[in-house]
């Protein structure tokens, strides 16, 4: 039986406390592993190790060949060239080269591991019945997660109905996209029945909320333009789409998200209150702390539905602190497009002619607090250091310096030291968090019922859900969305804009643009930056239109199935269209 060692898990502290981290499951047979509750639980926890993370870098979020997936989008560019992420940005991916965002082999390995675990649990003697039910439910959730990661990349994939051995016919055909979504939803429903209620005790492991959130996300994707109608090639190919548009898919997605809201457990993480009486400075200070600490605080954080956590460390800071700070690599250069997406502290866009106080000669003043919690920019004070990204500045004077005029600060803790006597902190990469769930609900509810109908009685309309997300960083009177009551199109644009800022650098943008079928429009635009020139005590800001050219063609809406799997599995017959 092939089994990955438990090196670390989503919640490594839990593993260490139970003594699982060094148990070599690949050295023993199934009978031994499922001989006690403790060994069986260790096995179940090991199946979590397939959740997205960089296996060579426990604390970094650079899983795409040393880069963040954001650098395949208009969010950022790699600071240092050399990563195979260019296969995605330059249109050079083929079915024969290694896809840096591919997951075909790994996810099928973990799906098989989960199925082996379900078989093993049936043979577990004298077990704690409740624990056995929970472990089985976790394995079903993990199967659903791994299948979804495959489907969002490849469309319909082979669904395995049992654990295959080498003596069997391994030529398993692809299932339709519709059947794959149905399978994922069914696994989520089954998992929900046996998973515990959400609580801090189960932090880092699947709960009912996690299964429900995965179901809501899968149904949102299924309702989106890429899949809900003809395929990206204009056909009704069952492996890449439903073939015909059905508005009820939006209703199903909205209901699934509403069910998570009705749990009444999750909330926006907001340690600092913002009132209408708060000054701009107070809003920026409080809102920035609210947003930044979300990704470093575990205790009492009810926004994190399922995070990928790790032992305390400082690799995130090393990867992202600007070049010029000792040991800072500054691997990710946020784009000017991303910087411009952050609005003003009063909640309006920078190009809002009526309400924006944006000043192109002083571009970083009075911005949305999430900007200050996400972007290293020229003139920023960071732990007593003034960030200098002007030409020749301390943080922009080498070949490995920022290519856009910015570095990424999201996920970083200001108090962490990465040189001399280094210090550490916790880092949480959210696989699911409540703000995303609210935006999922807002999008689906708006498409199904418009901006202002609480069809499922969850206490929120689409507009309310967006306002709830914005309440973390804006004054209460400025959280509203300036869209008319029946304006679905206007609300759709507002939700997309809010999603872009709130979920920036969290691996959503690339797949959002695809499922909205906007990738051909957006991902063919060159990455823009800012050239900053110091003249005495002042700075001149000069936009740069072509920091890095990009290419995206229609075939990239879905990845090619790896060529070896198409050749070796004769039941697959052919690859995705246009490949």
C-alpha positions as CSV (number, residue, x, y, z in Angstrom):
1,X,0.0,0.0,0.0
2,X,1.5,3.3,-1.1
3,X,1.1,6.0,1.6
4,X,2.7,9.4,2.1
5,X,4.6,9.8,5.3
6,X,3.2,12.3,7.8
7,X,5.7,15.1,7.5
8,X,3.3,17.8,8.6
9,X,-0.3,18.5,8.4
10,X,-2.6,21.4,8.1
11,X,-2.4,21.6,11.9
12,X,1.1,20.4,12.7
13,X,0.7,21.1,16.4
14,X,-2.1,18.6,16.6
15,X,0.0,16.0,14.9
16,X,2.9,16.6,17.1
17,X,0.8,16.4,20.3
18,X,-0.5,13.0,19.2
19,X,2.8,11.7,18.1
20,X,1.8,11.1,14.5
21,X,4.4,13.2,12.7
22,X,7.0,10.4,12.4
23,X,4.8,7.3,11.9
24,X,5.9,5.8,8.6
25,X,2.6,4.5,7.2
26,X,4.2,3.4,4.0
27,X,6.2,0.7,5.9
28,X,3.2,-1.2,7.2
29,X,0.2,-3.0,5.7
30,X,-3.4,-2.1,6.0
31,X,-4.1,-4.5,8.8
32,X,-1.5,-2.9,11.0
33,X,-2.4,0.7,10.3
34,X,-6.1,0.1,11.1
35,X,-5.5,-2.0,14.2
36,X,-6.1,0.9,16.7
37,X,-7.9,4.2,16.8
38,X,-4.6,6.1,17.2
39,X,-2.9,4.6,14.1
40,X,-6.1,5.0,12.1
41,X,-6.5,8.6,13.0
42,X,-2.8,9.2,12.1
43,X,-3.6,7.7,8.6
44,X,-6.7,9.9,8.2
45,X,-4.7,13.0,9.1
46,X,-2.0,12.0,6.6
47,X,-4.6,12.3,3.8
48,X,-4.8,16.0,4.6
49,X,-1.3,16.5,3.3
50,X,-2.6,16.7,-0.2
51,X,-4.2,20.0,0.6
52,X,-2.4,22.8,-1.3
53,X,0.9,23.8,0.2
54,X,4.5,23.9,-1.0
55,X,5.9,20.6,0.1
56,X,9.5,22.0,0.1
57,X,8.6,25.1,2.0
58,X,6.2,24.6,4.9
59,X,5.6,28.2,5.7
60,X,5.7,29.7,2.2
61,X,2.7,30.2,-0.1
62,X,4.7,29.9,-3.3
63,X,3.3,26.6,-4.5
64,X,3.5,27.2,-8.2
65,X,7.2,26.4,-8.9
66,X,8.4,28.9,-6.3
67,X,5.8,31.5,-7.2
68,X,2.3,32.5,-6.1
69,X,-0.5,31.7,-8.4
70,X,-1.2,35.4,-8.4
71,X,1.7,35.9,-10.8
72,X,-0.3,34.0,-13.4
73,X,-2.9,36.7,-13.2
74,X,-3.1,40.5,-13.3
75,X,-2.4,40.6,-9.5
76,X,1.4,40.4,-9.8
77,X,4.5,39.4,-11.6
78,X,7.4,37.3,-10.5
79,X,10.2,39.5,-9.3
80,X,12.9,37.0,-10.4
81,X,12.5,35.1,-13.7
82,X,13.1,31.4,-14.1
83,X,9.9,29.8,-12.8
84,X,7.8,27.5,-15.1
85,X,4.8,29.7,-14.2
86,X,5.6,31.3,-17.6
87,X,3.9,28.2,-19.1
88,X,0.7,29.8,-17.9
89,X,1.5,33.5,-18.6
90,X,3.2,33.0,-22.0
91,X,0.9,30.4,-23.4
92,X,3.7,27.8,-23.7
93,X,2.0,25.0,-21.7
94,X,1.5,21.7,-23.5
95,X,0.1,18.3,-22.5
96,X,3.7,17.1,-22.5
97,X,5.5,19.5,-20.2
98,X,5.1,19.7,-16.5
99,X,2.2,22.0,-15.6
100,X,3.3,24.1,-12.6
101,X,-0.3,24.3,-11.4
102,X,-1.3,20.7,-12.5
103,X,-2.4,18.3,-9.8
104,X,-3.6,15.2,-11.8
105,X,-1.3,12.6,-10.3
106,X,-1.1,13.9,-6.8
107,X,-4.9,14.4,-6.4
108,X,-5.6,10.9,-7.7
109,X,-3.1,9.5,-5.3
110,X,-4.8,11.2,-2.3
111,X,-8.3,10.2,-3.6
112,X,-7.0,6.6,-3.6
113,X,-5.6,7.1,-0.2
114,X,-8.9,8.3,1.1
115,X,-10.7,5.3,-0.4
116,X,-8.2,3.0,1.2
117,X,-8.8,4.7,4.5
118,X,-12.6,4.2,4.2
119,X,-12.0,0.5,3.5
120,X,-9.6,0.2,6.5
121,X,-12.1,1.9,8.9
122,X,-14.6,-0.8,8.2
123,X,-12.1,-3.3,9.7
124,X,-11.2,-1.2,12.7
125,X,-11.8,-3.3,15.9
126,X,-13.3,-2.0,19.2
127,X,-13.3,1.5,18.0
128,X,-14.8,4.7,19.3
129,X,-17.9,4.8,17.2
130,X,-18.2,8.6,17.0
131,X,-14.5,8.9,16.1
132,X,-14.9,6.3,13.4
133,X,-17.8,8.2,11.9
134,X,-15.9,11.4,12.0
135,X,-12.8,9.9,10.4
136,X,-14.9,8.4,7.6
137,X,-16.6,11.8,7.0
138,X,-13.2,13.5,6.9
139,X,-12.1,11.1,4.2
140,X,-15.2,11.7,2.1
141,X,-14.6,15.5,2.5
142,X,-11.0,15.1,1.3
143,X,-12.1,13.0,-1.7
144,X,-14.6,15.8,-2.6
145,X,-11.9,18.4,-2.2
146,X,-9.4,16.6,-4.4
147,X,-12.0,15.9,-7.1
148,X,-13.0,19.6,-7.1
149,X,-9.4,20.6,-7.6
150,X,-9.2,18.3,-10.6
151,X,-12.6,19.4,-12.1
152,X,-11.9,23.1,-11.9
153,X,-8.7,22.5,-13.8
154,X,-9.7,19.8,-16.3
155,X,-13.5,19.6,-16.4
156,X,-14.9,16.1,-16.3
157,X,-12.5,13.5,-14.9
158,X,-12.6,9.8,-14.2
159,X,-14.5,9.0,-11.0
160,X,-13.1,6.0,-9.2
161,X,-15.7,3.7,-7.6
162,X,-13.3,1.4,-5.7
163,X,-9.6,1.0,-4.9
164,X,-7.9,-0.4,-8.1
165,X,-5.0,-2.8,-7.9
166,X,-2.5,-3.5,-10.7
167,X,-4.3,-6.7,-11.9
168,X,-7.4,-4.7,-12.9
169,X,-8.3,-2.8,-16.0
170,X,-7.1,0.7,-15.2
171,X,-8.7,2.2,-18.3
172,X,-11.4,4.3,-16.5
173,X,-13.3,6.7,-18.7
174,X,-13.9,10.4,-18.0
175,X,-17.2,11.2,-16.4
176,X,-19.2,14.2,-17.6
177,X,-18.7,17.6,-15.9
178,X,-22.3,17.3,-14.6
179,X,-21.7,13.9,-13.1
180,X,-18.4,15.1,-11.4
181,X,-20.2,18.0,-9.8
182,X,-23.0,15.7,-8.6
183,X,-20.3,13.3,-7.2
184,X,-18.6,16.2,-5.3
185,X,-21.9,17.4,-3.9
186,X,-22.9,13.9,-2.8
187,X,-19.6,13.4,-1.0
188,X,-20.0,16.8,0.7
189,X,-23.5,15.9,1.8
190,X,-22.3,12.5,3.2
191,X,-19.3,14.1,4.9
192,X,-21.5,16.8,6.5
193,X,-23.6,14.2,8.3
194,X,-20.6,12.7,10.1
195,X,-18.4,15.8,10.7
196,X,-18.4,17.8,13.9
197,X,-20.0,21.2,14.3
198,X,-17.5,24.0,13.7
199,X,-15.4,24.8,16.7
200,X,-11.9,25.9,17.6
201,X,-11.3,22.3,18.8
202,X,-11.4,21.0,15.2
203,X,-9.3,23.9,13.9
204,X,-7.3,22.7,10.9
205,X,-9.6,19.6,10.3
206,X,-12.8,19.4,8.4
207,X,-16.0,20.3,10.1
208,X,-19.6,20.5,8.9
209,X,-18.9,24.1,7.8
210,X,-16.0,23.0,5.7
211,X,-18.0,20.4,3.8
212,X,-20.8,22.9,3.3
213,X,-18.4,25.6,2.1
214,X,-16.8,23.2,-0.4
215,X,-20.3,22.3,-1.7
216,X,-21.2,26.0,-2.1
217,X,-17.9,26.7,-3.9
218,X,-18.4,23.7,-6.3
219,X,-21.9,24.8,-7.1
220,X,-20.8,28.4,-7.7
221,X,-18.3,27.2,-10.2
222,X,-20.9,24.9,-11.9
223,X,-23.3,27.9,-12.2
224,X,-20.7,30.2,-13.7
225,X,-20.5,31.1,-17.4
226,X,-17.5,28.8,-18.2
227,X,-19.6,25.7,-17.4
228,X,-23.3,26.8,-17.3
229,X,-24.0,26.7,-21.0
230,X,-22.0,25.8,-24.1
231,X,-18.3,25.1,-23.7
232,X,-15.4,27.5,-24.2
233,X,-15.0,26.0,-27.7
234,X,-18.7,26.7,-28.6
235,X,-19.8,23.0,-28.4
236,X,-21.9,21.1,-25.9
237,X,-19.0,18.7,-25.0
238,X,-20.2,17.0,-21.8
239,X,-16.7,16.9,-20.4
240,X,-16.3,20.6,-20.3
241,X,-19.8,22.0,-19.7
242,X,-23.5,21.4,-19.1
243,X,-24.3,22.4,-22.7
244,X,-27.3,24.6,-21.9
245,X,-27.7,27.4,-19.5
246,X,-29.9,26.8,-16.4
247,X,-30.6,29.6,-13.9
248,X,-31.5,27.1,-11.2
249,X,-27.8,26.3,-10.9
250,X,-27.4,29.8,-9.4
251,X,-30.2,29.1,-7.0
252,X,-28.5,25.9,-5.8
253,X,-25.3,27.7,-5.3
254,X,-27.0,30.5,-3.3
255,X,-28.9,28.0,-1.2
256,X,-25.7,26.1,-0.3
257,X,-23.9,29.2,0.8
258,X,-27.0,30.4,2.7
259,X,-26.9,27.1,4.6
260,X,-23.4,28.0,5.9
261,X,-24.6,31.4,7.0
262,X,-27.5,29.8,8.9
263,X,-25.0,27.8,11.0
264,X,-24.6,31.1,12.9
265,X,-21.0,30.2,13.9
266,X,-18.8,32.0,11.4
267,X,-18.1,35.7,11.4
268,X,-15.8,38.3,9.9
269,X,-12.6,38.6,12.0
270,X,-12.7,42.2,13.2
271,X,-10.9,42.9,16.5
272,X,-11.1,46.6,16.0
273,X,-14.5,48.4,15.7
274,X,-14.8,51.1,13.1
275,X,-17.5,53.7,13.6
276,X,-18.9,56.6,11.5
277,X,-17.1,59.0,13.9
278,X,-13.7,57.4,13.1
279,X,-11.3,59.6,11.2
280,X,-9.6,58.5,8.0
281,X,-6.4,57.8,10.0
282,X,-8.4,55.7,12.6
283,X,-10.2,53.8,9.8
284,X,-6.9,53.0,8.0
285,X,-5.2,52.0,11.2
286,X,-8.0,49.8,12.6
287,X,-9.0,48.3,9.2
288,X,-5.5,47.4,8.3
289,X,-4.9,45.6,11.6
290,X,-8.3,43.8,11.2
291,X,-7.3,42.5,7.8
292,X,-3.6,41.8,8.4
293,X,-4.1,39.8,11.6
294,X,-6.7,37.6,10.0
295,X,-3.9,35.6,8.5
296,X,-1.8,35.2,11.6
297,X,-4.4,34.7,14.4
298,X,-5.7,31.3,15.3
299,X,-7.3,31.6,18.7
300,X,-10.8,33.0,18.5
301,X,-10.7,33.4,14.7
302,X,-14.1,32.3,13.5
303,X,-13.6,33.5,10.0
304,X,-11.3,30.6,9.1
305,X,-13.5,27.8,8.0
306,X,-10.6,25.6,7.0
307,X,-7.1,27.1,7.0
308,X,-3.8,25.5,6.0
309,X,-1.8,26.2,9.0
310,X,1.8,25.2,9.9
311,X,4.2,25.4,12.8
312,X,5.2,29.0,13.6
313,X,7.9,30.3,11.2
314,X,9.1,33.2,9.2
315,X,9.4,31.9,5.6
316,X,6.5,33.9,4.4
317,X,8.3,37.0,5.6
318,X,11.6,35.9,4.0
319,X,9.8,35.3,0.7
320,X,8.1,38.6,0.7
321,X,10.0,41.3,2.6
322,X,11.5,43.7,0.2
323,X,15.0,43.1,-1.2
324,X,17.1,45.5,0.8
325,X,15.8,44.1,4.1
326,X,18.4,41.5,5.2
327,X,17.2,38.0,4.0
328,X,14.2,39.5,2.2
329,X,13.6,38.0,-1.2
330,X,10.7,40.0,-2.4
331,X,9.6,37.2,-4.7
332,X,6.2,38.8,-5.7
333,X,5.8,42.2,-7.4
334,X,2.1,43.3,-7.2
335,X,0.9,44.9,-10.4
336,X,-0.3,48.5,-10.9
337,X,-3.6,46.9,-11.9
338,X,-3.9,45.4,-8.5
339,X,-2.8,48.6,-6.7
340,X,-5.4,50.5,-8.7
341,X,-8.1,48.0,-7.7
342,X,-7.9,49.2,-4.1
343,X,-10.3,52.0,-3.6
344,X,-10.3,54.9,-1.2
345,X,-10.9,55.0,2.5
346,X,-14.4,56.1,2.0
347,X,-15.2,53.0,-0.1
348,X,-15.3,54.5,-3.6
349,X,-13.1,53.5,-6.5
350,X,-10.1,55.7,-7.3
351,X,-11.7,56.7,-10.6
352,X,-15.1,57.6,-9.1
353,X,-15.4,61.2,-10.3
354,X,-18.0,62.1,-7.6
355,X,-16.5,60.7,-4.5
356,X,-12.8,59.9,-4.9
357,X,-10.1,62.1,-3.5
358,X,-7.4,60.2,-5.3
359,X,-4.3,62.2,-6.2
360,X,-2.0,60.7,-8.9
361,X,0.9,62.8,-7.5
362,X,0.3,61.3,-4.0
363,X,-1.2,58.0,-4.9
364,X,-0.9,56.1,-1.7
365,X,-2.7,58.4,0.6
366,X,-6.3,57.8,1.9
367,X,-6.6,54.3,0.4
368,X,-8.7,51.3,1.4
369,X,-7.1,49.8,4.5
370,X,-6.6,46.5,2.7
371,X,-4.1,48.2,0.5
372,X,-1.9,49.1,3.5
373,X,-2.2,45.5,4.8
374,X,-1.3,43.9,1.4
375,X,1.2,46.1,-0.5
376,X,4.7,47.3,0.3
377,X,4.8,50.8,-1.4
378,X,7.2,53.7,-1.6
379,X,7.2,55.8,1.5
380,X,5.6,53.2,3.8
381,X,6.8,52.9,7.3
382,X,7.4,49.2,8.1
383,X,8.8,48.3,11.5
384,X,10.7,51.5,11.7
385,X,12.0,51.3,8.2
386,X,10.8,53.6,5.3
387,X,10.2,51.5,2.2
388,X,12.1,53.0,-0.7
389,X,11.0,51.6,-4.1
390,X,12.0,54.7,-6.1
391,X,14.7,54.1,-8.6
392,X,18.0,53.7,-6.7
393,X,16.2,53.4,-3.3
394,X,17.3,50.9,-0.7
395,X,14.6,48.5,-1.8
396,X,15.0,49.0,-5.6
397,X,18.6,49.0,-6.6
398,X,19.5,45.4,-7.6
399,X,18.6,43.0,-10.4
400,X,16.4,41.1,-8.0
401,X,14.4,44.1,-6.9
402,X,10.7,44.7,-7.6
403,X,9.8,44.9,-11.3
404,X,6.6,46.9,-10.6
405,X,7.5,49.3,-7.9
406,X,5.8,47.2,-5.2
407,X,6.3,44.2,-3.0
408,X,3.7,41.9,-1.4
409,X,3.0,42.4,2.4
410,X,-0.2,40.4,2.7
411,X,0.3,37.4,5.1
412,X,3.4,39.0,6.6
413,X,3.6,40.0,10.3
414,X,5.3,43.4,10.9
415,X,6.7,42.3,14.2
416,X,8.6,39.3,12.7
417,X,12.4,39.6,12.4
418,X,14.2,37.6,9.7
419,X,17.8,38.5,10.4
420,X,20.1,38.5,13.4
421,X,18.0,36.8,16.1
422,X,15.0,35.8,14.0
423,X,11.4,35.5,15.4
424,X,8.4,33.5,14.2
425,X,4.7,33.7,14.0
426,X,1.7,31.6,12.9
427,X,0.5,31.8,9.3
428,X,-2.9,30.7,8.0
429,X,-3.5,30.3,4.3
430,X,-7.3,30.1,4.1
431,X,-8.5,27.2,2.0
432,X,-12.0,28.4,3.0
433,X,-12.9,31.5,5.0
434,X,-16.2,33.2,5.7
435,X,-15.6,36.4,3.7
436,X,-15.2,34.2,0.6
437,X,-18.4,32.3,1.5
438,X,-20.3,35.6,1.8
439,X,-19.0,36.8,-1.6
440,X,-19.9,33.4,-3.1
441,X,-23.4,33.8,-1.6
442,X,-23.7,37.4,-2.9
443,X,-22.7,36.4,-6.4
444,X,-25.1,33.5,-6.6
445,X,-28.0,35.2,-4.9
446,X,-27.6,38.3,-7.1
447,X,-27.7,36.1,-10.3
448,X,-30.7,34.2,-9.0
449,X,-32.8,36.8,-7.2
450,X,-31.2,40.2,-7.6
451,X,-29.3,42.4,-5.2
452,X,-31.9,42.7,-2.4
453,X,-33.9,39.5,-1.9
454,X,-33.2,37.2,1.1
455,X,-34.8,34.2,-0.6
456,X,-33.6,31.6,1.9
457,X,-34.2,33.5,5.1
458,X,-30.5,33.6,6.1
459,X,-30.7,37.2,7.2
460,X,-28.8,38.5,4.2
461,X,-29.3,39.7,0.7
462,X,-26.5,39.9,-1.8
463,X,-26.0,43.5,-1.0
464,X,-25.9,42.7,2.8
465,X,-23.3,40.1,2.3
466,X,-21.0,42.6,0.5
467,X,-21.6,45.2,3.2
468,X,-20.7,42.6,5.8
469,X,-17.3,42.0,4.1
470,X,-16.7,45.7,3.8
471,X,-17.5,46.4,7.4
472,X,-14.1,45.0,8.4
473,X,-12.3,48.0,6.8
474,X,-14.8,50.8,6.2
475,X,-17.1,53.1,8.2
476,X,-20.7,51.6,8.6
477,X,-22.2,54.4,6.5
478,X,-19.7,53.7,3.6
479,X,-20.1,49.9,3.3
480,X,-23.1,50.1,1.0
481,X,-22.8,49.3,-2.7
482,X,-24.0,52.1,-4.9
483,X,-26.2,50.0,-7.1
484,X,-29.9,50.3,-7.8
485,X,-32.3,47.8,-6.3
486,X,-32.9,45.8,-9.5
487,X,-29.6,46.3,-11.2
488,X,-28.1,42.7,-11.4
489,X,-25.4,43.8,-13.8
490,X,-24.2,46.7,-11.6
491,X,-24.2,44.4,-8.5
492,X,-22.3,41.7,-10.4
493,X,-19.6,44.2,-11.2
494,X,-19.5,45.4,-7.6
495,X,-19.2,41.9,-6.3
496,X,-16.4,41.1,-8.8
497,X,-14.6,44.2,-7.7
498,X,-15.0,43.4,-4.0
499,X,-13.9,39.9,-4.5
500,X,-10.8,41.0,-6.4
501,X,-9.6,43.1,-3.4
502,X,-10.8,41.0,-0.5
503,X,-9.4,37.7,-1.8
504,X,-6.3,39.1,-3.5
505,X,-3.3,36.7,-3.6
506,X,-5.4,33.8,-2.2
507,X,-5.5,31.7,-5.4
508,X,-8.9,32.8,-6.4
509,X,-8.4,35.4,-9.2
510,X,-7.0,33.0,-11.8
511,X,-9.9,30.7,-11.5
512,X,-12.5,33.5,-11.1
513,X,-11.4,35.0,-14.4
514,X,-11.7,31.6,-16.0
515,X,-15.1,30.7,-14.7
516,X,-16.4,34.2,-15.5
517,X,-15.0,33.7,-19.1
518,X,-13.1,37.0,-18.7
519,X,-9.6,35.5,-18.9
520,X,-9.2,36.2,-22.6
521,X,-9.9,39.8,-22.0
522,X,-7.9,40.3,-18.8
523,X,-5.0,37.9,-19.0
524,X,-3.9,39.1,-22.4
525,X,-3.1,42.5,-20.9
526,X,0.5,43.4,-20.0
527,X,1.4,43.7,-16.4
528,X,1.7,47.4,-15.5
529,X,3.9,49.0,-12.8
530,X,5.1,52.3,-11.5
531,X,8.4,54.0,-12.1
532,X,9.2,56.3,-9.2
533,X,11.9,59.0,-9.5
534,X,13.0,61.0,-6.5
535,X,13.7,64.7,-7.2
536,X,14.9,66.3,-4.0
537,X,12.3,65.8,-1.4
538,X,9.5,64.9,-3.8
539,X,8.7,61.9,-6.0
540,X,7.5,61.7,-9.6
541,X,5.2,58.8,-10.3
542,X,5.3,57.5,-13.9
543,X,3.1,54.6,-14.9
544,X,4.8,51.8,-16.8
545,X,2.5,50.1,-19.3
546,X,4.5,47.0,-20.2
547,X,6.4,45.4,-17.3
548,X,5.6,41.9,-18.6
549,X,3.6,40.8,-21.6
550,X,1.0,38.1,-21.2
551,X,-0.7,35.6,-23.4
552,X,-3.9,33.7,-22.8
553,X,-5.9,31.8,-25.4
554,X,-9.2,30.0,-25.2
555,X,-7.8,26.6,-24.7
556,X,-6.3,27.7,-21.4
557,X,-9.8,27.8,-19.8
558,X,-9.2,24.2,-19.0
559,X,-5.8,22.5,-18.7
560,X,-4.7,19.6,-20.9
561,X,-4.9,16.2,-19.3
562,X,-1.2,15.0,-19.0
563,X,-0.3,13.3,-22.3
564,X,0.9,10.1,-20.6
565,X,-2.5,9.7,-18.9
566,X,-4.3,10.1,-22.2
567,X,-2.0,7.7,-24.0
568,X,-2.0,5.1,-21.2
569,X,-5.7,5.3,-20.4
570,X,-7.3,4.3,-23.6
571,X,-10.8,5.0,-22.2
572,X,-10.1,8.7,-22.1
573,X,-9.8,8.7,-25.9
574,X,-8.9,12.4,-26.4
575,X,-7.8,15.5,-24.6
576,X,-9.7,18.7,-23.8
577,X,-10.8,20.8,-26.8
578,X,-8.1,22.9,-28.6
579,X,-5.3,20.9,-27.0
